Amino acid sequence: MKMLLLNGHGINMRVDAAKLHIRDGRFSTTEEPQKYVFYPKRVDIDSIVVYGRSGSLSFEAIRWLIKHNVQITILNWDGKLLTTMLPPESTNVKTKFAQYHAYEDQDTRIEFAKKFIEAKFSKSESVLDYLQQRYPDIEYDFTDDKARLEKAKSIREILGVEGGVAWKYWNEYAKAVPEKYDFRSRIDQYRRATGAGDKTNVMLNYGYALLEAECLRAINSVGLDVHVGFLHEMNQSKYSLAYDLQEPFRFIVDLAVMNLIEKGTVDNKDFIRTESFSLRLKPTGARKVTEEFNTMMNGKVEYRKKNSSWSSVLLLKTRELSHHLVGKRKAVEFCKPVYVGERDDTDLLRKKIIEMPYTEWKKMGFSKGTLHYMKQNVRSDKTFTLNAHVRERLENWG
């Protein structure tokens, strides 16, 4: 999977001599915008994400992109998905009819809803397990919640259980976020999503918009109806099935944002405060989140005895759902494959962590708290994982 992000003023996409010409936006009259030229049948991008202020997109350019199977996603100023233009969808109407029948059968709908939430719980545990190896303060136990989910007899009950786990999850996730990010949780005490008033939530919102666009692409390719979900209520203005499908894959965004936080890539210059006191990403910040999300989606995982990217797994899982609905597959589940954080607890890295001075660590652009937790883990002889950028700098030090 490869995304091309366009932002700024004066974005332009047009076709000339059968080639697609793209000019990125600019933010001053002195800078020279990036230009791209794509030749017919030789396109190395899967989607274009537009997070720009102004520009033009010709009808011929839209036609060119759709015919080359390139998705066009347009994000609002706050990073949320505004609209997306997708390649031609599958015309297998039997799949949609099967989906509608499953939605109308209450027992079947509840069964599917539970599967999405079971997978979300599983991936949430994977994220917290991964973070716990570096941040010992993180503690969680979803045992009672899983039992409640199993006994739930309505969508409302399922959502109630999910809300409780989300509350626990974000409180623990927050323990790994440095205080300067001012992140307390993603939801308030009433389990409602809070506004994007802090840097972490802004990046999460933007990442989820990218994930939503990828879910829409996968749903479109297998011929399902994006408006008919099982966990989320059907609504003409909402992509209910895309919201369902996001649940098992939200962890990708959560880890991407944590990676950016841990390696200190984003700073104050990547954000801007609006007149309504909301926070949004500047183009530099949007590019950093897009690149990290793209890296995570291209990460390899073993599934069906093959090494697949997470973007491929997303498509495969969507196809499995469609096959199950029409009777081509006996069962469907979303817990597998499991995300496993890579262990980095070698003797050499342990030695470097113990010997690393806090002053030297700060010069590398990392926080004192991160090194403190790493030293704690080494001294307690626990297994641990490291962010790829942290590991790289440790390996090159000394």
Summary of the structure (lengths in Angstrom):
residues: 398
radius of gyration: 22.1
end to end distance: 36.2
largest distance: 64.7
contacts: 1228
relative contact order: 0.11
helix: 50%
strand: 15%
